[in-house]
């Protein structure tokens, strides 16, 4: 089983949030079932964490055996675009001027749905609505 990770999982671990021990346990369990993977967008988002460097990110990924799946083919981009368009349409119907969610969330969801078996995220409600077929952990 291949588990994709959202950036909020890793940043919560790095911030030593209350959920960090449980998240580390979930990573260990997921690794026991298969592999851990990041979408390239998550890798890029991690660079925005305070005081982090590329070297520290890569060291953490190596230590935790998290791979980066650099494959972002047309199928992933198309699904992300379709789901973002649906979301933007819902926002317009609700009289909101512009989407509140970032396109990155839709790329992460599309990647997890097409290139992994499930997504480990702290934003389950967000992904459940726009990617109902996606298994969330």
C-alpha positions as CSV (number, residue, x, y, z in Angstrom):
1,X,0.0,0.0,0.0
2,X,1.3,3.4,-1.0
3,X,0.5,6.3,1.3
4,X,0.9,9.9,0.1
5,X,1.5,12.6,2.7
6,X,0.2,16.1,2.9
7,X,2.6,18.8,4.0
8,X,0.6,19.5,7.1
9,X,1.5,16.1,8.5
10,X,5.3,16.8,8.2
11,X,5.1,20.4,9.5
12,X,3.1,19.2,12.5
13,X,5.8,16.7,13.3
14,X,8.5,19.3,12.8
15,X,6.6,21.7,15.1
16,X,6.3,19.1,17.8
17,X,2.5,19.6,17.9
18,X,0.4,17.4,20.3
19,X,-0.4,15.2,17.4
20,X,3.3,14.6,16.4
21,X,3.8,11.3,18.3
22,X,0.6,9.9,16.8
23,X,1.6,11.1,13.4
24,X,5.0,9.4,13.7
25,X,3.2,6.2,14.7
26,X,0.9,6.5,11.7
27,X,4.0,6.9,9.4
28,X,5.6,3.8,10.9
29,X,2.4,1.8,10.4
30,X,2.0,3.0,6.8
31,X,5.6,2.2,6.1
32,X,4.9,-1.3,7.4
33,X,2.1,-1.7,4.9
34,X,4.1,-0.3,2.0
35,X,5.7,2.9,1.1
36,X,5.4,6.6,1.9
37,X,5.5,9.2,-0.9
38,X,5.3,12.9,-1.4
39,X,3.9,14.8,-4.3
40,X,6.4,17.3,-5.7
41,X,4.1,20.1,-4.6
42,X,4.3,18.9,-1.0
43,X,8.1,18.8,-1.3
44,X,8.0,22.4,-2.5
45,X,5.6,23.5,0.3
46,X,8.0,22.1,2.9
47,X,10.6,24.6,1.8
48,X,8.3,27.3,3.4
49,X,8.7,25.9,6.9
50,X,10.6,28.3,9.1
51,X,14.3,27.7,9.4
52,X,14.3,24.7,7.0
53,X,16.8,24.1,4.3
54,X,16.7,21.7,1.3
55,X,19.4,19.6,3.1
56,X,17.3,19.3,6.2
57,X,14.2,18.3,4.2
58,X,16.2,15.7,2.3
59,X,17.7,14.3,5.5
60,X,14.3,14.0,7.1
61,X,12.9,12.3,4.1
62,X,15.8,9.9,4.0
63,X,15.6,9.1,7.7
64,X,11.8,8.5,7.5
65,X,12.1,6.6,4.2
66,X,9.7,9.0,2.4
67,X,10.2,9.1,-1.3
68,X,9.3,11.9,-3.7
69,X,7.2,10.8,-6.7
70,X,8.3,13.3,-9.3
71,X,5.8,11.9,-11.9
72,X,3.2,14.6,-12.6
73,X,1.8,13.5,-15.9
74,X,-1.2,14.9,-17.8
75,X,-3.7,12.6,-15.9
76,X,-2.8,14.2,-12.5
77,X,-2.9,17.7,-13.9
78,X,-6.2,17.1,-15.6
79,X,-7.9,15.7,-12.5
80,X,-6.6,18.5,-10.4
81,X,-7.9,21.1,-12.8
82,X,-11.3,19.4,-13.1
83,X,-11.7,19.2,-9.3
84,X,-10.5,22.8,-8.9
85,X,-13.0,24.0,-11.5
86,X,-15.8,22.2,-9.7
87,X,-14.8,23.8,-6.4
88,X,-14.5,27.3,-8.0
89,X,-17.9,26.9,-9.5
90,X,-19.4,26.0,-6.1
91,X,-17.7,29.1,-4.6
92,X,-19.2,31.3,-7.3
93,X,-22.7,29.9,-6.7
94,X,-22.3,30.6,-3.0
95,X,-21.7,34.3,-3.8
96,X,-18.0,34.2,-2.9
97,X,-15.8,36.2,-5.1
98,X,-12.8,33.9,-5.4
99,X,-11.7,30.4,-4.4
100,X,-10.2,30.3,-0.9
101,X,-8.3,27.0,-1.4
102,X,-5.1,26.9,-3.3
103,X,-4.7,24.9,-6.5
104,X,-1.8,23.1,-4.7
105,X,-4.4,21.2,-2.6
106,X,-6.1,19.9,-5.7
107,X,-2.8,18.8,-7.2
108,X,-1.9,17.0,-3.9
109,X,-5.4,15.3,-3.9
110,X,-5.2,14.3,-7.6
111,X,-1.7,12.9,-7.1
112,X,-2.7,10.9,-4.1
113,X,-5.8,9.5,-5.9
114,X,-4.0,8.5,-9.0
115,X,-0.5,7.6,-7.8
116,X,-1.0,6.3,-4.2
117,X,-3.5,4.2,-2.4
118,X,-4.4,6.8,0.3
119,X,-3.6,10.2,1.6
120,X,-2.5,11.0,5.2
121,X,-3.6,14.5,5.9
122,X,-4.8,16.7,8.8
123,X,-7.4,18.2,6.4
124,X,-9.6,15.2,5.9
125,X,-12.8,17.3,5.5
126,X,-11.3,19.4,2.8
127,X,-10.2,16.4,0.7
128,X,-13.3,14.3,1.4
129,X,-15.5,16.8,-0.3
130,X,-13.4,17.3,-3.4
131,X,-12.0,13.8,-3.8
132,X,-14.7,11.5,-2.4
133,X,-13.0,8.4,-4.0
134,X,-9.7,9.0,-2.2
135,X,-9.0,7.0,0.9
136,X,-7.9,9.2,3.7
137,X,-5.8,8.2,6.7
